[in-house]
Amino acid sequence: MPTSSVAKGMAEDAGALQNERDQLKAELDALKAEHADLQLLYEATIEHGEAVEDQLAENNILLQQTQERLEAELKDAGSYVMSILPAPRAQGPRADWLLVPSTELGGDSFGYHDLDSDHFAIYLIDVCGHGVGAALLSVSIINVLRSCALPDTDFSNPSEVLFKLNNAFPMERQNNMFFTIWYGVYKRSTGMLAYASGGHPAAVLLRKGEDGNVQTSFIGSDEGMVIGAIGDMVFEQDEVRMQSGDRLLVLSDGTYEVEGVDSAVLTLEGLAEEARAASGPVAGHIYDWLKRLSGQAELPDDYTMIELAF
């Protein structure tokens, strides 16, 4: 092969090799550029992730602080609700009580006080639900009753009191919340207890019979209409003569609507039977009994019971 032809072939091979090198270099440069972009993206992602983590940590701190503030406010509200309850009484009639809300704020509340030298009012309310709304409504009602703040109302007449309460607290103006109530007035001069109920459980009367055994009966009925559902409702009133030594338990449904370990729900009759066996304060006896019966450390509903001794 002529020398010129060999040289020409070598030049062509060199050119082809250079083109291949140039192409590889271009591809390598492109890969380096892509790698640099990916590195920047990775660094940005890491930086963003750290920023997100910092923001989440800050939000968690704020959330915890808010939770602590709410818990403190609920505790203060619960303390206020308890502070407006009456002190136990030592005479005329004697009174003791136990209220254990199922949450920080419940819907149960009660009161008793002298209307005058001859009339003594007793009342217990149960607002539907739990929480701030139920507690606010409960406190409003108790303050109305405690201060006798229903206009043109004879507070010694239970039927009239329930009628006026029903019209003063309609459900549509109370965020669709209603309440039940047992309201009684004891007249010292006659020994008569007048009472009426708005959808509330009956009170339990404990009375010793001639044989010395304690007998139970029920004062009132939960068959009446709840308060706030229908305007201008008339609530029936009845009365019973109290005897020396009688004890009266005014209570909420949370004192007996408890499911036992056998899945059976306790009844008011079952509570009354157990109350007969109490040797000391009935409210505490029944509360401890319910916890044993249910196998739970806390009851599912507010537990409220007033024990009055005549």
PyMOL commands that set and color helices and strands:
alter all, ss='L'
color gray80, all
select helices_A, chain A and resi 3-83+132-146+158-168+171-173+253-255+268-276+282-294
alter helices_A, ss='H'
color red, helices_A
select strands_A, chain A and resi 94-100+108-114+119-127+179-187+192-198+203-208+214-219+237-241+247-251+303-309
alter strands_A, ss='S'
color yellow, strands_A
deselect
rebuild
show_as cartoon
